């Protein structure tokens, strides 16, 4: 376990930092899985962007190169921002708002139009609702201090 020089204190992650790390890891994983044939069905129909992409992650969620790239970016951001309570909370709250906006966007656009540039389908829309609400709830988790006395931890 990492200790802080000359303080005798060990690093302890808060609940919100752990949540940001977990959410980031999941986004990173699914961003990678979106590029793996077999896990992504109709892989030969994977397009750069737009509603014409016929690739389906896990056979359900419509994906494209752009969609997968967004997942990868959200994953890297989550892992990077999990280093502090303030950044982890910002990642979860702003990310939650973005995903709720994406859910609403997916509900109001015609899925067969050029406006569906990500691309989105009904399964994506409902997943975005769950992600948005979940990230907001996690972002509101209470936090404890980042450090505690190492003797207390070992005792």
CORPEHU-V906701 format. One record per residue. N is the residue number from 1. RES is the residue in three letters. SS is DSSP state (H for helix, E for strand, C for the rest). PSI is psi in whole degrees, -180 to 180 (NA if undefined). BURIAL is I if it has 9 or more other ideal C-beta (glycine too) atoms within 8 Angstrom, else O. Layout:
n | res | ss | psi | burial
N | RES | SS | PSI | BURIAL
N | RES | SS | PSI | BURIAL
This chain:
n | res | ss | psi | burial
1 | UNK | C | 136 | O
2 | UNK | C | 137 | O
3 | UNK | E | 154 | I
4 | UNK | C | 134 | I
5 | UNK | C | 130 | O
6 | UNK | C | 14 | O
7 | UNK | C | -21 | O
8 | UNK | C | 17 | O
9 | UNK | E | 143 | I
10 | UNK | E | 150 | I
11 | UNK | E | 130 | I
12 | UNK | C | 124 | I
13 | UNK | C | 140 | O
14 | UNK | C | 168 | I
15 | UNK | H | -40 | I
16 | UNK | H | -35 | I
17 | UNK | H | -42 | I
18 | UNK | H | -40 | I
19 | UNK | H | -45 | I
20 | UNK | H | -40 | I
21 | UNK | H | -44 | I
22 | UNK | H | -45 | O
23 | UNK | H | -44 | I
24 | UNK | H | -43 | I
25 | UNK | H | -40 | I
26 | UNK | H | -44 | I
27 | UNK | H | -44 | I
28 | UNK | H | -45 | I
29 | UNK | H | -48 | I
30 | UNK | H | -27 | I
31 | UNK | H | -40 | I
32 | UNK | H | -46 | I
33 | UNK | H | -29 | I
34 | UNK | C | -15 | I
35 | UNK | C | 8 | O
36 | UNK | C | 115 | I
37 | UNK | E | 143 | O
38 | UNK | C | -52 | O
39 | UNK | C | -36 | O
40 | UNK | E | 111 | I
41 | UNK | E | 159 | O
42 | UNK | C | 38 | I
43 | UNK | H | -32 | I
44 | UNK | H | -12 | O
45 | UNK | H | 8 | O
46 | UNK | C | 122 | I
47 | UNK | C | 168 | I
48 | UNK | C | -45 | O
49 | UNK | C | 172 | I
50 | UNK | C | 165 | I
51 | UNK | C | -6 | I
52 | UNK | C | -10 | O
53 | UNK | C | 124 | I
54 | UNK | C | 4 | I
55 | UNK | C | 140 | I
56 | UNK | E | 114 | I
57 | UNK | E | 128 | I
58 | UNK | C | 21 | I
59 | UNK | C | 10 | O
60 | UNK | C | -47 | O
61 | UNK | E | 121 | I
62 | UNK | E | 129 | I
63 | UNK | C | 163 | I
64 | UNK | C | 178 | I
65 | UNK | H | -43 | I
66 | UNK | H | -47 | I
67 | UNK | H | -46 | I
68 | UNK | H | -40 | I
69 | UNK | H | -39 | I
70 | UNK | H | -43 | I
71 | UNK | H | -43 | I
72 | UNK | H | -43 | I
73 | UNK | H | -44 | I
74 | UNK | H | -36 | I
75 | UNK | H | -49 | I
76 | UNK | H | -41 | I
77 | UNK | H | -44 | I
78 | UNK | H | -45 | I
79 | UNK | H | -39 | I
80 | UNK | H | -41 | I
81 | UNK | H | -7 | I
82 | UNK | C | 2 | I
83 | UNK | C | -16 | O
84 | UNK | C | 154 | O
85 | UNK | H | -46 | I
86 | UNK | H | -48 | O
87 | UNK | H | -40 | I
88 | UNK | H | -44 | I
89 | UNK | H | -44 | I
90 | UNK | H | -43 | I
91 | UNK | H | -48 | I
92 | UNK | H | -43 | I
93 | UNK | H | -48 | I
94 | UNK | H | -42 | O
95 | UNK | H | -41 | I
96 | UNK | H | -43 | I
97 | UNK | H | -43 | I
98 | UNK | H | -45 | I
99 | UNK | H | -32 | I
100 | UNK | H | -39 | I
101 | UNK | H | -40 | I
102 | UNK | H | -37 | I
103 | UNK | H | -49 | I
104 | UNK | H | -43 | O
105 | UNK | H | -47 | I
106 | UNK | H | -29 | I
107 | UNK | H | -33 | O
108 | UNK | H | -20 | O
109 | UNK | C | 158 | I
110 | UNK | C | 120 | O
111 | UNK | C | -16 | I
112 | UNK | C | 15 | O
113 | UNK | C | 169 | O
114 | UNK | C | -19 | O
115 | UNK | C | -20 | O
116 | UNK | C | 64 | I
117 | UNK | C | -13 | I
118 | UNK | C | -50 | I
119 | UNK | C | 164 | I
120 | UNK | C | 147 | I
121 | UNK | C | -178 | I
122 | UNK | H | -40 | O
123 | UNK | H | -42 | I
124 | UNK | H | -44 | I
125 | UNK | H | -48 | I
126 | UNK | H | -33 | I
127 | UNK | H | -39 | I
128 | UNK | H | -35 | I
129 | UNK | H | -49 | I
130 | UNK | H | -44 | O
131 | UNK | H | -45 | I
132 | UNK | H | -50 | I
133 | UNK | H | -45 | I
134 | UNK | H | -44 | I
135 | UNK | H | -40 | I
136 | UNK | H | -45 | I
137 | UNK | H | -47 | I
138 | UNK | H | -36 | I
139 | UNK | H | -19 | I
140 | UNK | C | 5 | O
141 | UNK | C | 144 | I
142 | UNK | C | 150 | O
143 | UNK | C | 156 | I
144 | UNK | C | 171 | O
145 | UNK | C | 152 | O
146 | UNK | C | -18 | I
147 | UNK | E | 148 | I
148 | UNK | E | 162 | I
149 | UNK | E | 130 | O
150 | UNK | H | -35 | I
151 | UNK | H | -38 | O
152 | UNK | H | -40 | O
153 | UNK | H | -40 | I
154 | UNK | H | -19 | O
155 | UNK | C | NA | O
